[in-house]
Structures are given as C-alpha cells and as structure tokens.
C-alpha cells in the first residue's frame, strides 16, 4: 500500500508543478493519468458527434498500428477488441 501511496503522491506532485509552470505562461494544462478521462475529453472536444468520433478513432488507431509496423497479432487483437457485435 505504501508503494501505491508514494506513486499516487508523485503523480499529483507532477500534475501540480506542471499546472503551476503552465499558469506562468497564461496557459491551462491538464495531465491525464490513465486512458478513460483522456478519451472522454478527446470525444467531448471533438468537432464530431461522440459516437462518430469514437468510430473514427478506432479506424485511425488501427491505421497507426499498421503504420508503426505493429505485429499482425497486435492488429488482430485491436480488431477483436473493437469489433462491433
């Protein structure tokens, strides 16, 4: 439990210091710790409706996996994870 607490405290310190740095330039900065909040914000700020943005993201991520030469197994796993039933 102590390790989790230290990691969490470290992440919060980084987020706080980064926000202070950005504020010094008149900017607002958000650091995301994990995917759910990041994805939610991307879809919220997208010009596309949320469902359309999510569908497009699936295609873009698949194309990116291929572009960076991810293994065929990785692309197949992505296809399986994102398959609509």
N, CA, C and O atoms as CSV, one atom per row, in Angstrom:
chain,resi,resn,atom,element,x,y,z
A,1,UNK,N,N,0.814,-1.189,0.000
A,1,UNK,CA,C,0.000,0.000,0.000
A,1,UNK,C,C,0.863,1.261,0.000
A,1,UNK,O,O,0.509,2.272,-0.607
A,2,UNK,N,N,1.988,1.184,0.684
A,2,UNK,CA,C,2.879,2.350,0.739
A,2,UNK,C,C,3.394,2.705,-0.650
A,2,UNK,O,O,3.543,3.887,-0.960
A,3,UNK,N,N,3.670,1.706,-1.498
A,3,UNK,CA,C,4.169,1.967,-2.846
A,3,UNK,C,C,3.113,2.687,-3.671
A,3,UNK,O,O,3.422,3.646,-4.379
A,4,UNK,N,N,1.865,2.228,-3.582
A,4,UNK,CA,C,0.782,2.891,-4.311
A,4,UNK,C,C,0.641,4.335,-3.842
A,4,UNK,O,O,0.493,5.247,-4.655
A,5,UNK,N,N,0.687,4.535,-2.544
A,5,UNK,CA,C,0.560,5.881,-1.990
A,5,UNK,C,C,1.675,6.782,-2.504
A,5,UNK,O,O,1.421,7.922,-2.892
A,6,UNK,N,N,2.909,6.280,-2.513
A,6,UNK,CA,C,4.043,7.082,-2.988
A,6,UNK,C,C,3.905,7.408,-4.471
A,6,UNK,O,O,4.188,8.530,-4.889
A,7,UNK,N,N,3.472,6.433,-5.267
A,7,UNK,CA,C,3.294,6.665,-6.696
A,7,UNK,C,C,2.200,7.698,-6.923
A,7,UNK,O,O,2.361,8.620,-7.723
A,8,UNK,N,N,1.091,7.541,-6.218
A,8,UNK,CA,C,-0.021,8.476,-6.360
A,8,UNK,C,C,0.419,9.887,-5.962
A,8,UNK,O,O,0.097,10.857,-6.649
A,9,UNK,N,N,1.141,9.999,-4.872
A,9,UNK,CA,C,1.628,11.294,-4.404
A,9,UNK,C,C,2.570,11.915,-5.442
A,9,UNK,O,O,2.509,13.116,-5.702
A,10,UNK,N,N,3.433,11.095,-6.026
A,10,UNK,CA,C,4.378,11.565,-7.040
A,10,UNK,C,C,3.621,12.093,-8.266
A,10,UNK,O,O,3.960,13.152,-8.794
A,11,UNK,N,N,2.613,11.366,-8.712
A,11,UNK,CA,C,1.819,11.798,-9.867
A,11,UNK,C,C,1.135,13.123,-9.561
A,11,UNK,O,O,1.126,14.024,-10.400
A,12,UNK,N,N,0.568,13.250,-8.378
A,12,UNK,CA,C,-0.090,14.504,-8.003
A,12,UNK,C,C,0.892,15.666,-7.957
A,12,UNK,O,O,0.554,16.778,-8.361
A,13,UNK,N,N,2.105,15.421,-7.468
A,13,UNK,CA,C,3.122,16.470,-7.426
A,13,UNK,C,C,3.482,16.928,-8.839
A,13,UNK,O,O,3.605,18.125,-9.098
A,14,UNK,N,N,3.647,15.979,-9.741
A,14,UNK,CA,C,3.974,16.316,-11.134
A,14,UNK,C,C,2.851,17.123,-11.753
A,14,UNK,O,O,3.099,18.116,-12.437
A,15,UNK,N,N,1.614,16.701,-11.516
A,15,UNK,CA,C,0.475,17.420,-12.072
A,15,UNK,C,C,0.407,18.849,-11.522
A,15,UNK,O,O,0.158,19.794,-12.270
A,16,UNK,N,N,0.623,18.997,-10.240
A,16,UNK,CA,C,0.579,20.316,-9.615
A,16,UNK,C,C,1.686,21.221,-10.159
A,16,UNK,O,O,1.428,22.365,-10.532
A,17,UNK,N,N,2.913,20.708,-10.203
A,17,UNK,CA,C,4.036,21.514,-10.681
A,17,UNK,C,C,3.876,21.876,-12.155
A,17,UNK,O,O,4.221,22.987,-12.559
A,18,UNK,N,N,3.358,20.952,-12.960
A,18,UNK,CA,C,3.137,21.226,-14.379
A,18,UNK,C,C,2.086,22.304,-14.563
A,18,UNK,O,O,2.219,23.174,-15.423
A,19,UNK,N,N,1.041,22.243,-13.751
A,19,UNK,CA,C,-0.009,23.256,-13.834
A,19,UNK,C,C,0.520,24.626,-13.434
A,19,UNK,O,O,0.172,25.632,-14.052
A,20,UNK,N,N,1.355,24.667,-12.410
A,20,UNK,CA,C,1.961,25.933,-11.993
A,20,UNK,C,C,2.840,26.498,-13.110
A,20,UNK,O,O,2.797,27.695,-13.393
A,21,UNK,N,N,3.633,25.636,-13.739
A,21,UNK,CA,C,4.505,26.057,-14.836
A,21,UNK,C,C,3.666,26.647,-15.964
A,21,UNK,O,O,3.980,27.725,-16.467
A,22,UNK,N,N,2.606,25.954,-16.366
A,22,UNK,CA,C,1.752,26.422,-17.457
A,22,UNK,C,C,1.080,27.744,-17.098
A,22,UNK,O,O,0.979,28.642,-17.934
A,23,UNK,N,N,0.623,27.859,-15.855
A,23,UNK,CA,C,-0.044,29.085,-15.423
A,23,UNK,C,C,0.887,30.289,-15.542
A,23,UNK,O,O,0.435,31.405,-15.800
A,24,UNK,N,N,2.193,30.061,-15.353
A,24,UNK,CA,C,3.168,31.133,-15.502
A,24,UNK,C,C,3.214,31.702,-16.909
A,24,UNK,O,O,3.666,32.829,-17.111
A,25,UNK,N,N,2.748,30.929,-17.885
A,25,UNK,CA,C,2.696,31.378,-19.275
A,25,UNK,C,C,1.275,31.750,-19.698
A,25,UNK,O,O,1.015,32.018,-20.871
A,26,UNK,N,N,0.357,31.762,-18.722
A,26,UNK,CA,C,-1.031,32.086,-19.032
A,26,UNK,C,C,-1.777,30.939,-19.687
A,26,UNK,O,O,-2.763,31.157,-20.390
A,27,UNK,N,N,-1.316,29.730,-19.463
A,27,UNK,CA,C,-1.925,28.550,-20.065
A,27,UNK,C,C,-2.590,27.680,-19.008
A,27,UNK,O,O,-2.276,27.763,-17.821
A,28,UNK,N,N,-3.488,26.868,-19.454
A,28,UNK,CA,C,-4.076,25.853,-18.597
A,28,UNK,C,C,-3.583,24.504,-19.115
A,28,UNK,O,O,-3.587,24.268,-20.323
A,29,UNK,N,N,-3.170,23.639,-18.234
A,29,UNK,CA,C,-2.594,22.355,-18.625
A,29,UNK,C,C,-3.296,21.244,-17.874
A,29,UNK,O,O,-3.489,21.318,-16.660
A,30,UNK,N,N,-3.673,20.221,-18.606
A,30,UNK,CA,C,-4.282,19.053,-17.984
A,30,UNK,C,C,-3.422,17.846,-18.290
A,30,UNK,O,O,-3.115,17.574,-19.450
A,31,UNK,N,N,-3.034,17.127,-17.260
A,31,UNK,CA,C,-2.308,15.874,-17.432
A,31,UNK,C,C,-3.261,14.734,-17.101
A,31,UNK,O,O,-3.950,14.762,-16.081
A,32,UNK,N,N,-3.290,13.754,-17.952
A,32,UNK,CA,C,-4.198,12.629,-17.756
A,32,UNK,C,C,-3.422,11.442,-17.212
A,32,UNK,O,O,-2.365,11.078,-17.729
A,33,UNK,N,N,-3.955,10.861,-16.184
A,33,UNK,CA,C,-3.353,9.673,-15.569
A,33,UNK,C,C,-4.275,8.508,-15.884
A,33,UNK,O,O,-5.196,8.202,-15.127
A,34,UNK,N,N,-4.013,7.866,-17.011
A,34,UNK,CA,C,-4.861,6.765,-17.462
A,34,UNK,C,C,-5.685,7.171,-18.673
A,34,UNK,O,O,-5.795,8.353,-18.998
A,35,UNK,N,N,-6.254,6.191,-19.326
A,35,UNK,CA,C,-6.957,6.413,-20.583
A,35,UNK,C,C,-8.396,6.908,-20.461
A,35,UNK,O,O,-8.795,7.742,-21.274
A,36,UNK,N,N,-9.192,6.457,-19.511
A,36,UNK,CA,C,-10.625,6.819,-19.537
A,36,UNK,C,C,-10.905,8.323,-19.587
A,36,UNK,O,O,-11.712,8.761,-20.407
A,37,UNK,N,N,-10.272,9.108,-18.749
A,37,UNK,CA,C,-10.531,10.552,-18.749
A,37,UNK,C,C,-9.994,11.221,-20.004
A,37,UNK,O,O,-10.589,12.173,-20.510
A,38,UNK,N,N,-8.859,10.719,-20.509
A,38,UNK,CA,C,-8.290,11.268,-21.736
A,38,UNK,C,C,-9.251,11.053,-22.903
A,38,UNK,O,O,-9.559,11.989,-23.641
A,39,UNK,N,N,-9.715,9.831,-23.063
A,39,UNK,CA,C,-10.626,9.514,-24.169
A,39,UNK,C,C,-11.917,10.322,-24.038
A,39,UNK,O,O,-12.431,10.835,-25.032
A,40,UNK,N,N,-12.433,10.433,-22.831
A,40,UNK,CA,C,-13.650,11.202,-22.605
A,40,UNK,C,C,-13.468,12.654,-23.044
A,40,UNK,O,O,-14.357,13.219,-23.681
A,41,UNK,N,N,-12.335,13.261,-22.713
A,41,UNK,CA,C,-12.076,14.653,-23.097
A,41,UNK,C,C,-11.868,14.801,-24.606
A,41,UNK,O,O,-12.326,15.775,-25.203
A,42,UNK,N,N,-11.186,13.845,-25.215
A,42,UNK,CA,C,-10.991,13.896,-26.673
A,42,UNK,C,C,-12.339,13.872,-27.375
A,42,UNK,O,O,-12.587,14.660,-28.288
A,43,UNK,N,N,-13.209,12.964,-26.946
A,43,UNK,CA,C,-14.521,12.868,-27.582
A,43,UNK,C,C,-15.386,14.092,-27.269
A,43,UNK,O,O,-16.177,14.515,-28.111
A,44,UNK,N,N,-15.246,14.657,-26.082
A,44,UNK,CA,C,-16.014,15.846,-25.722
A,44,UNK,C,C,-15.629,17.042,-26.587
A,44,UNK,O,O,-16.500,17.773,-27.058
A,45,UNK,N,N,-14.327,17.245,-26.797
A,45,UNK,CA,C,-13.862,18.419,-27.527
A,45,UNK,C,C,-13.813,18.223,-29.034
A,45,UNK,O,O,-13.530,19.169,-29.769
A,46,UNK,N,N,-14.079,17.032,-29.501
A,46,UNK,CA,C,-14.069,16.762,-30.937
A,46,UNK,C,C,-15.191,17.530,-31.633
A,46,UNK,O,O,-16.248,17.780,-31.053
A,47,UNK,N,N,-14.940,17.892,-32.875
A,47,UNK,CA,C,-15.970,18.560,-33.669
A,47,UNK,C,C,-17.051,17.574,-34.104
A,47,UNK,O,O,-18.147,17.969,-34.504
A,48,UNK,N,N,-16.726,16.298,-34.021
A,48,UNK,CA,C,-17.681,15.266,-34.427
A,48,UNK,C,C,-18.581,14.873,-33.265
A,48,UNK,O,O,-18.194,15.012,-32.105
A,49,UNK,N,N,-19.788,14.379,-33.571
A,49,UNK,CA,C,-20.591,13.789,-32.503
A,49,UNK,C,C,-19.805,12.653,-31.846
A,49,UNK,O,O,-18.982,12.002,-32.490
A,50,UNK,N,N,-20.066,12.426,-30.576
A,50,UNK,CA,C,-19.277,11.486,-29.780
A,50,UNK,C,C,-19.175,10.106,-30.436
A,50,UNK,O,O,-18.079,9.553,-30.524
A,51,UNK,N,N,-20.280,9.550,-30.891
A,51,UNK,CA,C,-20.265,8.214,-31.489
A,51,UNK,C,C,-19.434,8.195,-32.769
A,51,UNK,O,O,-18.662,7.263,-32.995
A,52,UNK,N,N,-19.591,9.220,-33.605
A,52,UNK,CA,C,-18.811,9.286,-34.850
A,52,UNK,C,C,-17.319,9.439,-34.556
A,52,UNK,O,O,-16.482,8.830,-35.223
A,53,UNK,N,N,-16.996,10.253,-33.560
A,53,UNK,CA,C,-15.595,10.429,-33.170
A,53,UNK,C,C,-14.984,9.139,-32.666
A,53,UNK,O,O,-13.837,8.826,-32.985
A,54,UNK,N,N,-15.739,8.390,-31.883
A,54,UNK,CA,C,-15.246,7.110,-31.360
A,54,UNK,C,C,-15.005,6.120,-32.492
A,54,UNK,O,O,-13.994,5.417,-32.504
A,55,UNK,N,N,-15.931,6.067,-33.439
A,55,UNK,CA,C,-15.770,5.151,-34.581
A,55,UNK,C,C,-14.549,5.539,-35.412
A,55,UNK,O,O,-13.786,4.675,-35.846
A,56,UNK,N,N,-14.369,6.828,-35.630
A,56,UNK,CA,C,-13.226,7.298,-36.418
A,56,UNK,C,C,-11.915,7.012,-35.688
A,56,UNK,O,O,-10.919,6.664,-36.321
A,57,UNK,N,N,-11.907,7.156,-34.371
A,57,UNK,CA,C,-10.702,6.887,-33.584
A,57,UNK,C,C,-10.277,5.433,-33.732
A,57,UNK,O,O,-9.084,5.144,-33.824
A,58,UNK,N,N,-11.228,4.526,-33.754
A,58,UNK,CA,C,-10.915,3.101,-33.912
A,58,UNK,C,C,-10.182,2.875,-35.232
A,58,UNK,O,O,-9.195,2.141,-35.285
A,59,UNK,N,N,-10.668,3.507,-36.288
A,59,UNK,CA,C,-10.033,3.365,-37.609
A,59,UNK,C,C,-8.649,4.000,-37.605
A,59,UNK,O,O,-7.694,3.400,-38.102
A,60,UNK,N,N,-8.526,5.212,-37.049
A,60,UNK,CA,C,-7.233,5.899,-37.012
A,60,UNK,C,C,-6.201,5.116,-36.207
A,60,UNK,O,O,-5.040,5.026,-36.607
A,61,UNK,N,N,-6.612,4.555,-35.086
A,61,UNK,CA,C,-5.680,3.786,-34.260
A,61,UNK,C,C,-5.234,2.538,-35.006
A,61,UNK,O,O,-4.055,2.188,-34.965
A,62,UNK,N,N,-6.148,1.862,-35.683
A,62,UNK,CA,C,-5.773,0.673,-36.466
A,62,UNK,C,C,-4.763,1.058,-37.558
A,62,UNK,O,O,-3.757,0.375,-37.753
A,63,UNK,N,N,-5.043,2.149,-38.260
A,63,UNK,CA,C,-4.112,2.612,-39.304
A,63,UNK,C,C,-2.748,2.937,-38.714
A,63,UNK,O,O,-1.718,2.667,-39.331
A,64,UNK,N,N,-2.743,3.516,-37.522
A,64,UNK,CA,C,-1.470,3.869,-36.868
A,64,UNK,C,C,-0.705,2.615,-36.456
A,64,UNK,O,O,0.518,2.568,-36.586
A,65,UNK,N,N,-1.401,1.615,-35.967
A,65,UNK,CA,C,-0.740,0.348,-35.623
A,65,UNK,C,C,-0.030,-0.234,-36.840
A,65,UNK,O,O,1.091,-0.734,-36.741
A,66,UNK,N,N,-0.692,-0.163,-37.974
A,66,UNK,CA,C,-0.089,-0.683,-39.212
A,66,UNK,C,C,1.090,0.202,-39.627
A,66,UNK,O,O,2.133,-0.310,-40.033
A,67,UNK,N,N,0.930,1.520,-39.529
A,67,UNK,CA,C,1.991,2.456,-39.934
A,67,UNK,C,C,3.262,2.280,-39.107
A,67,UNK,O,O,4.367,2.426,-39.630
A,68,UNK,N,N,3.113,1.969,-37.822
A,68,UNK,CA,C,4.298,1.795,-36.975
A,68,UNK,C,C,4.786,0.348,-36.989
A,68,UNK,O,O,5.657,-0.042,-36.212
A,69,UNK,N,N,4.202,-0.434,-37.892
A,69,UNK,CA,C,4.589,-1.830,-38.093
A,69,UNK,C,C,4.413,-2.677,-36.836
A,69,UNK,O,O,5.270,-3.488,-36.483
A,70,UNK,N,N,3.268,-2.463,-36.164
A,70,UNK,CA,C,2.926,-3.338,-35.041
A,70,UNK,C,C,2.749,-4.749,-35.605
A,70,UNK,O,O,2.446,-4.922,-36.786
A,71,UNK,N,N,2.935,-5.723,-34.773
A,71,UNK,CA,C,2.833,-7.105,-35.228
A,71,UNK,C,C,1.426,-7.401,-35.738
A,71,UNK,O,O,0.457,-6.795,-35.281
A,72,UNK,N,N,1.315,-8.324,-36.674
A,72,UNK,CA,C,-0.014,-8.716,-37.143
A,72,UNK,C,C,-0.916,-9.184,-35.990
A,72,UNK,O,O,-2.128,-8.970,-36.015
A,73,UNK,N,N,-0.312,-9.821,-34.989
A,73,UNK,CA,C,-1.098,-10.249,-33.828
A,73,UNK,C,C,-1.675,-9.047,-33.084
A,73,UNK,O,O,-2.801,-9.106,-32.590
A,74,UNK,N,N,-0.911,-7.958,-33.003
A,74,UNK,CA,C,-1.398,-6.748,-32.336
A,74,UNK,C,C,-2.567,-6.133,-33.092
A,74,UNK,O,O,-3.552,-5.707,-32.488
A,75,UNK,N,N,-2.454,-6.090,-34.407
A,75,UNK,CA,C,-3.539,-5.546,-35.225
A,75,UNK,C,C,-4.777,-6.438,-35.102
A,75,UNK,O,O,-5.899,-5.944,-34.993
A,76,UNK,N,N,-4.561,-7.746,-35.120
A,76,UNK,CA,C,-5.678,-8.679,-34.966
A,76,UNK,C,C,-6.337,-8.518,-33.600
A,76,UNK,O,O,-7.562,-8.579,-33.493
A,77,UNK,N,N,-5.542,-8.315,-32.563
A,77,UNK,CA,C,-6.100,-8.093,-31.223
A,77,UNK,C,C,-6.913,-6.805,-31.210
A,77,UNK,O,O,-8.005,-6.775,-30.642
A,78,UNK,N,N,-6.405,-5.748,-31.820
A,78,UNK,CA,C,-7.152,-4.489,-31.899
A,78,UNK,C,C,-8.486,-4.701,-32.597
A,78,UNK,O,O,-9.519,-4.207,-32.145
A,79,UNK,N,N,-8.455,-5.446,-33.713
A,79,UNK,CA,C,-9.681,-5.728,-34.448
A,79,UNK,C,C,-10.668,-6.494,-33.575
A,79,UNK,O,O,-11.869,-6.226,-33.604
A,80,UNK,N,N,-10.158,-7.445,-32.800
A,80,UNK,CA,C,-11.028,-8.242,-31.937
A,80,UNK,C,C,-11.617,-7.387,-30.813
A,80,UNK,O,O,-12.805,-7.479,-30.504
A,81,UNK,N,N,-10.772,-6.561,-30.214
A,81,UNK,CA,C,-11.226,-5.703,-29.098
A,81,UNK,C,C,-12.293,-4.720,-29.578
A,81,UNK,O,O,-13.253,-4.442,-28.859
A,82,UNK,N,N,-12.128,-4.201,-30.779
A,82,UNK,CA,C,-13.018,-3.142,-31.250
A,82,UNK,C,C,-14.127,-3.640,-32.161
A,82,UNK,O,O,-14.888,-2.836,-32.702
A,83,UNK,N,N,-14.231,-4.938,-32.339
A,83,UNK,CA,C,-15.276,-5.489,-33.206
A,83,UNK,C,C,-16.645,-5.165,-32.628
A,83,UNK,O,O,-16.883,-5.301,-31.428
A,84,UNK,N,N,-17.539,-4.730,-33.515
A,84,UNK,CA,C,-18.912,-4.476,-33.048
A,84,UNK,C,C,-19.747,-5.718,-33.328
A,84,UNK,O,O,-19.642,-6.348,-34.380
A,85,UNK,N,N,-20.561,-6.036,-32.368
A,85,UNK,CA,C,-21.397,-7.252,-32.497
A,85,UNK,C,C,-22.740,-6.905,-33.042
A,85,UNK,O,O,-23.580,-7.787,-33.221
